[in-house]
Amino acid sequence: MAELADEAIATFLKRLQWGLVAFAVLWLIGALGPILTPFVLAALLGWLGDPLVDRIERTGRSRGIAVSLVFVLMVLLLVLVLVILVPLIERQVVTLIDSLPAHREWLMGTAIPWMERRFGIEISGWMDPQRLIEWVRGHWQQAGGVAATFMSYVSRSGFALVALVVNLVLVPILTFYFLRDWDVLVARVAQLVPRDHYATVTRLARESDESLAAFLRGQFLVMLAQGAFYAIGLQLIGLRLGILVGLIAGLISFVPYLGATVGLIMMLLAAVVQAQGFDWQLLILGAVVFTAGQLFESYVLTPRLVGDRIGLHPVAVIFAVMAGGQLFGFVGMLIALPVAAVANVLLRYAHERYQASRLYTGTPSALVVDDRTLVVTDSGPRADKD
């Protein structure tokens, strides 16, 4: 009995240590979130490019040459995308700026009067600059607090802009080093794995890598194809801001249905303002474009390019992205899907262990893991060689 009690205490302390380590890692990610963004982006790019580096290396070229070729290819792809997209976006922004006076006229002459009649509230009176000045004079203390808050926000925004520029410079530098040293980093992590669990950890790591790599590459292609579909479709039906709306909808389509929903709302607003009212033909055609795009994504793009490679339900994907953003900000959103993919692999493994356990079967059973057999007995699992 004493030996069993000591063993139970040792097991509890071991699990407590791992729990504290996990808590410390999560706390560190939250604390260092603002500076982790370029490292996470570079690590993702390095991880995505490493298979191509290994393939070139197997042809007989050195690691340095392979890394240089892949890095140059990434840069050329980025430049190509910028050469194609920047002029398109620039024209769309110019169109938006040129139409701002018409937007204001429609807002003041049509939208606000309709809202006042519909809801019985006064809005146009607050658009008078003199009334706003009088309100500020009557609430100068609150206005001072708002002004201080606004200036503080502007100051933080200035630092954020500097940080953004620094991050943009850091990402390609860090990506190059991650590409060069990726295999070394993986080998060093593998050396830290306890030898008794090496086969199991290797299997789970391989499954996570294959699942996540296939999903991210497929999802990236889906985003590009869907964005192009929306942009071309909206432009063809006569929406002047169609390219801009379509690209935004495509970029955020990695969250299921979010891209189509946000894009549809933006399309409705842009169409109403463009037509200075409700052009039902334009609105219906825009809705048809987004409906067709969503069906195209659900029944053609995702099954062919992504399939069931991550095994996550759309609700789980939405929750993972929202939870990551809530807990760790933008960095959390970046790592949400990778963490969800790994967690899904671990849950499948836990499900296998549970079905092989005596709790599920009621009798001693065995679970084959690579070249070992886990025999589940009253005293716990025992690893036997086949």
N, C-alpha and C positions, 0 to 999 in steps of 0.2 A: 504493500500500500504506500509506504514512504517513497519507494522508487517511482511509482506512478504519479504521486503528488509532485515530486521533484521534476519529473518529465513534463507534467502539465504546466508547472510554473515556468520552466525553461521555454516551453513553446509559447506561453503567453508573453513573456518578456521579449522573445524574438519577434513576435508579431507586433508588439508595442513599438519596438525599435523601427521596424519597417514603416509603421504608421506615422511615427514622428518624422522619419526621413521624407515620406510623401508629403506630409504637412509642410515641412520646411521648404521643399521644392516648390510647392504651390504658392507659399508666401513669397518666396524669392521671385517667382515669375510675376506675381502681382506688383511687387515693389520695383522691379526692374523693367516693367512693361514698356515705358516710354523709350528706352534705349535698346530693347530687344528686337524691334521691328526689322531693321536691316539685317540682323543676324538670322532671324527666322526666314525672311525672304531669300537670303543668300543660301541658307541651308536647303530650302526647298528646291531652288534652282540647281544647286550642286547635286542633290539627290536625284533630280529628274535627268540631269545630264550625265551622271556617272555610268549608266549602262552603255551609252554611246561611246564614252571614253574607253571603257573596257573592251568594247567591240573593236575599236580602232587599234587598241593596244595589242589585241590578239593577232592582228595582221603583221606584227613584227615591229611596229613603231614604238618609240619610247613613250613613257607616261607624259613627259613634258610636251612632246609634239602632239600627242592625242588631246591633252587638255587645251593646248593653244588652238587646235583646230575646232574643237567644240565651242570654246569661248568665242572665237571669231564668228562662228556660225550663229551663236546666240545674239551677238552684237549686230550682225547683218540682218537677222530676222527682226530685231527691234527697230533698226533703222528703216527697214522696208515698211514695217507697220506704221512708223511715224510719217514716212514720206507719203503713204496712202491716206492715212487718217487725218493728219494735221490740216491739210488744205480743205478737206471735207468739213471738219469741225469748225475751221475758221470761217468758211462761208456760212455755215449754220449760225454761228455766233453773230456774224455781221447781219444776217437776216433778222435774228432776234432783236438786235439793237435798233435796227431800222424800223422795226414794227412796234417798238415801245411806245411812241406817241399814240399810235392807233390803239394799243392795249389800254393806255391810260384813258383815252377818250371813251372806249367801250366800257371800261370799269366805272368811270364817273357818270356816263350818260345812260348806261343800260343796266349793268349788273347791280350797282348800289341802289338805284331807285327801285329795281325789282325786289331786292332783298328788304328794303324798307317797307314796301307795300305788303310783301309776303309775311314778314315776321313782326311788323309793327315796331321796329326799332329805328333810332336815328343814327345814321352813319355819316352822311354827307357833311353834317355840321362839324364833325371832328376833322374833316379835311381842310378846314379854313385855318391858315397859319396864325391869324390873329387870335383865334380861340385857343389854339395850342399854347401860344405864348401866355395868355391869361391863365390857363390851367397850370402852367409851370410856375408862374408867380404865386399862385394860390397854394401850391404844393412844393415850395422850393426845397424844404428839408428832404422830402422823399425824392425829389428830382436830383438833389445833391448826392444822395445815396446811390441812385441809379447811375448818375454820371460817373461816380467813383468806381462803381462796379463795371461800367462800360469801359473806362480807361484801363482798369485792371485787365479786362478781357482783351483789349487791344494790345496791351503790353505782352500778355501771355501769347497772343496770336503772333506777335512779332518774333518771339522766341521759338514758337512752333514753326514759323516759316524758315527760320535759320536751321532748325533741327531737320526740317524736311529736305533742305538743300544738302545738308551734311549726309543725310541718309541716302539720298540719290547718288552721291559720290561714293559712299561706302559700299553700296550693294554690289556693283560690278567687281570691286576689289575683293570683297569677302567671297563672292561667288567663285572667283578664280582660285582662291586658296582652298575653298571647300571642294572644288572639282579636283584639285591636285592631290589633296590629302584625304579624300573620302575613304578609300580603302584602308588607310592607316588608322583613321578614327574608328572605323567599324572593327578592325582587328583589336584595337586597344580596349574597346568596350567588351568584345567577346572574351578577352583575357580575364575580365573581372567577374564573369559568370561562374558560379560554383560548378565544379566538374560533375557533381551528381545530377545537376539539372541542365547540363549543357545541351544534350540532345533535344530536350523538350523546348528550351528557350530558342534554340536554333530553328526548330520547326515552326514555332509561333512567330518568330521574327520573319522567317521566309514567307509565311502566309500573309502576315501584315504588309510586308513590302510588296508582294505581288498584287494583293487586293487594292492597296492604296495607290500604287503606281498606275494600274490599269484604270482606276476610277478617275484620278486627277487628269491623266492624259485624255481620257474619253470625255470628261466633263469640260475640259478646256476647248476641245473641238466642238462640243455641243454649244457652248457659249458663243463661239465665233460664228457657227452656222446660224444659230437663232438670231443673233444680232444682225447679221447680214440679211436674213429673211425679213425681219421687221423693218430694217432701214429701207431696203429696196421696195418692199410692199407699200409702206407709207409714202414713199416718194412717188411711186407710180400712181397712187390715188389722188395726188395733188396736195399733200400736206407739206407746207414749206419747211417745217422743222422735222420732217420725217426721219432724216438720217440721224440727227441728234437724239431724238426720242428712241429710235430703234437701237442705236449703239448702247445707250444707257440701259434699256430693257435687257439687252443681251448680256451686258457685263454683270448684272445682278441676278441673272437667271440661275446661278449656281444654287440659290435657295429655291426649292420647288415652288412654282406658281408666283413667286414674288416679282420676278421680272415681268411676267405678263400682266400682273395686277398693277404695278407701278407704271408700266408703259402704257397700259390702257387709260389710266387716269390722266397721265401727261398728254396722251393723244387727244382725249376729250377736251381738255383745257385749251390745247393748242388749236384744235379745230374750231372751237367756239369763238376764240379770240380772232383767229384768221378770218372767219366768216362774219364777224361782228354779230353773232347770233347763232341760232341752231340751224346749221346746214345738215339736214338729216341724211342726205346722200353721203356726205363726207364722214359723218359719224358712223353710219351703218357700215360703210366700206372699211373704216378703221377698225371697227369691232370685228369684222370678218377677217381682216389681216391677223389680228391677235388671236382669234379663235383658231384659224388655220395654223398659225405658228405654234400654238400650244399643242394642237393635235399632231403636227409634224414632229415636234419634240418628243411627245409621249409615245407615239407609235412607230416612228422611224429612227430619229436620231439617238435617243437614249437606249432603245433595245440593241441597235447596231454598234454604237460607239462605247456605251458604258455597260449595258446589260445589268446583271446582278453581281457585279464585281465587288461591290462593297457590302451588299447585303443589308443596307440600312433602309428602313421605311422612310418615305418623305417627311413624315411627322418627326421622326428621330433626327433627320438632317436639320430641319428647322429648329428643333429644340437645341441641338448641339451648337449651331451658329449663334442663336440668341443667348444661350448660357455662357458660351465663351466670351461673347462681347460684354455681357453683364459682369462677369467675374474679372476679366483681364483686359477689357477694352479691345482695341484693334488687333493686338497680338493674339488675344483669345479667339477672335474671329478667324485669324490666319491658321491657328493650330487646331481649331475645333474639329474639322473633318478628319485630319490625320489622327487625332486622339480618339475620335469616334470609331474610325476604322480599326485601330488597334484594340480598343475596348470591345468591339464586336467580335474580333478574333478570340480574345480572351474569354468572352462570354460563351462562345461556341465550345471552347476547350473546357470551360467549367461545366457546361451542359453534358459533355462527354464523360467527364469525371463523375458527375452526379449519376448518370445512367449506369455507370459501371460500379457504383458504390453499393454497399449492403443496405444503405438507407432506402435506395430505390428498388433493388432486386430482392432484398430480404435474405439473400444467400451470398456467401463469398464469391466474388467475380473478379475478372481480370480485364485490364485495359492495355492494349498494345500501343506503345509510344515509340516510334522509330524502331530500334533494334532491341528494345527492352519491353518487358511485360510487367505492368503494375498489378500485383496480386493483392486484392483488398481483403484483409483478414480482420479478426476482432482487435488485434493490436495495432492496426493501421496498415497503410500501403507498404508493400515490399517490392523492390525492383529486382527482377530476375532476368538473366540473359536467355534469349531463345536458343 
